[in-house]
Amino acid sequence: MSPAAADTTTTDTGVVIGEDGLARPPWAARDPLLREYYDNEWGMPVHGEQALFERISLEGFQAGLSWATILRKRPAFREAFDDFDPDSVAAYTEEDEARLLGNAGIVRNKAKIRAAITNARATIELRSEDGLEAFVWSFKPETTPRPRTMAEIPTTSPESVALSKALRRKGFAFVGPTTMFALMEAIGIVDTHLVDSHRRGTSGIWPHPDGDAAAS
């Protein structure tokens, strides 16, 4: 047993009580990078076109991989993709694609790289409407899940299916329902923190025990 394992306790619902006395899901309990991400970033509201474009891009790159892999590579992704500025990425050429495919610091997948460029262009097109932020957040449901165990956390929802279809109609790629549900979890549109987690309700969007949204 490692020292880290000796300092944690897993409850009947599956949450892990850390050496600091705080409850987290297993995926965020031991890896320091994931723990930091969970405690300070995951599930908190994300707004702004550039920030949302980055999240959509990284969720697309994550497909088939672990989030820990993407998180460790995030600084390299930001450098390679001009901090995910949509205007910059939308202007990428075949030479830029070749540059990215040769960058060992990121995920070198041609289809995913092309999807990021395609999505930057689609993001710009959405400016003629209400923009990417309003588009994505318009799919926030009226209630959020209240999972007690990891097995109770859904991987899709009617809203993530609808968001996926709507984004595809707007020209986006690598935005399947599961990927979009992961996005919705990560940026606070839904709260899938386990009910015993110390992070449950901290976004300010879903503060009520019954899973209802905050009053507007």
C-alpha positions, 0 to 999 in steps of 0.5 A: 500500500502506498503512502497516499493510499494509506491516507485515504478512505473509500466510503460505501458510496464510492467517494474517497476521503483524502488526507485533508478530510475532503470527499472526492470521486476516485478519479480525482482523489490521488493524481495531484494534477487531477485533484487540483483540476477537480478542486478548482476548475472542473464543474465551474462555469466557463463563459466567453467564446475563446474559453468555450472554443478551447474546451470544445477542442480539448474535449474533442482531442480527449475522445478515446483517451484519458482526460489526464492525458489531455490535462498534462498536454494542455499547456502544449495545446495552448501554445500550439493552437495560439491559446485557442483564439478562434480567428487564429485557428480558423486561418490555419493552412495545410502548413499549420496542419503539418506543424501540428502533426509534427508536435509531440507535445499534443495529440497528433491525430489528423482528424482531430486537428482538422476538426479543431480548425473546422470548429474555429471557423464554425465558431466565427460563423456563429457570431452572426447569431448570438455567438458560441457562448449563448448557443452552448449555454442555451442547452442547460437543463431545468434540473441536474443529476444528483448521483450518489455513486459513480454508477449513477452518473450519466454519460449522455442526456437529452440535452447533450444529444440535442447540443451535439446535433445542433453543433453538427448542423452548424458545421462542428465536428467531434462533438458527439453526445458523450463528448458534449455531456463531458463538456457540459459537466466540465463547464457547469451546465450540469452538476454531476459531482457526487452528492457527498463530494465537497464540491457539490453545488459550488458552481453557484448554478446548481446550489440546491439539494434537489438539483434545481438551478439557482434563482435568476 
